[in-house]
Amino acid sequence: MRLIKTDLTCRLDSLPWTGFHTRFVSALGITWVLDAFEVVIVSAVLKPMAKQLDLSPQQASLLVSGFLIGAIIGSLIFGYLADKFGRKKLFIITLLLYSGGTFFTGFANSFEFALLCRMVAGAGLGGEFAAIQSAIDEFVPARHRGKVDGTITALWNLGSIMASLSALYLLKTLDESLAWRVAYFLGGALAVLIVFIRFYVPESPRWLISKGRLQEAEEIVNKVESRAGVRPKVESCDVPVFEGNILEATKLILTKYKWKFIFSASMSFTILTTYYGMITFLPLGLSKVFNLSSQEVSSVLFFGSVGGLIGGLVVAFLNDRLGRKPLGVFISFLSMLAVFLFLLTDANPKLLYFLYSLVAFSFASVAYVIATEIYPSYIRAYAIGILSLVGRLSGALAPALVVSLATQDYRLGLYTIACFWLIGFTSFTIYSIKGKETKGKPIEQIS
């Protein structure tokens, strides 16, 4: 592996925040909003959809799992392609894939066709995550990276709010047999509008450098500096250039970066098993315990999304102040305890879900930040794809496991989700003792 000496990466980290950064982050960060809209709209309309298509509880939970399986395939394949061919090319392809899969789900008249569409949509969003998270980490100045990444992750809950309100409105104004179809049409059409914005997003300079394309990277950095009205004078540093194939990249991640991978994969595992387990458990398990109708499920999801948005924004703000390590340990432990709020069956389910989400849904705003920033640029997207493979595969299995146990006793479902949190808490505790704090540090120094 050869090294290239350049000052471009340090110049990127020395830039002040500009309007360009805001537009760049907004154009790419919308993926989290779409991802949440997709997942929550499914949960919100899952009951009427299952009723019309005559789905069993297991088949209904498999629609959620199918989306995650598609995301596994997409994140792995498109993650590698994003490292090989660039972030920008993948921005368009993956978004179109997601849009088509979501839109055509609205035409489903069988379990098999609905599952296929869910997998296609999942593949698109899985690829989105790998390419976009890499690009944002590589473009945002180091001192802003924690709060920017954390805020983008917190915006998942904004998409969740939009989905909850949309489902609530559709279920109130339309017949349930039509409402769930319109919900999917809406999600697919929304994604198409974002495609046009993506054409104006530049390629990641750090990725260009890692491929030896210094002149192209220089042109992009010069444009950003020109808009900012500054030209920082910084020292040069050595940036590695990786020229291997997918097998060599996999070997590198699982050997040189194996401890980082184990930690980041455990973060992905915890986030996805607890989230998908809970949002599937709510309409198919907790709704029976609390006697909730389809409209009431949408209302509960809305309150949870509001709680998650508030909690996520607070954690994003604290990322670059308190640091990733203390935040991650504290939030994962508190989330594990918050699961048992649902044992209070006489309490208001909206309040319980709000309090749980305030803590639990904010965890991603610190866990995803540190899990994606600890890799070098030349394999970052592919590493994210592999760790997503672990997280999304376990997340795909979680809904079926939780729902299956909950059919015996709903408390077994809660205990299972608490165990998922225990894994995340244990992993973050070990990292906080032996790992490196990444707050405010350049990516090259971290990796």
Helices and strands as residue ranges (DSSP letters): E 2-6, H 8-14, H 19-52, H 57-85, H 87-105, H 111-139, H 142-154, H 156-173, H 176-198, H 205-210, H 214-228, E 237-241, H 246-255, H 258-281, I 282-286, H 287-289, H 294-319, H 324-338, G 339-343, H 349-360, H 364-373, H 380-406, H 410-434, H 443-446
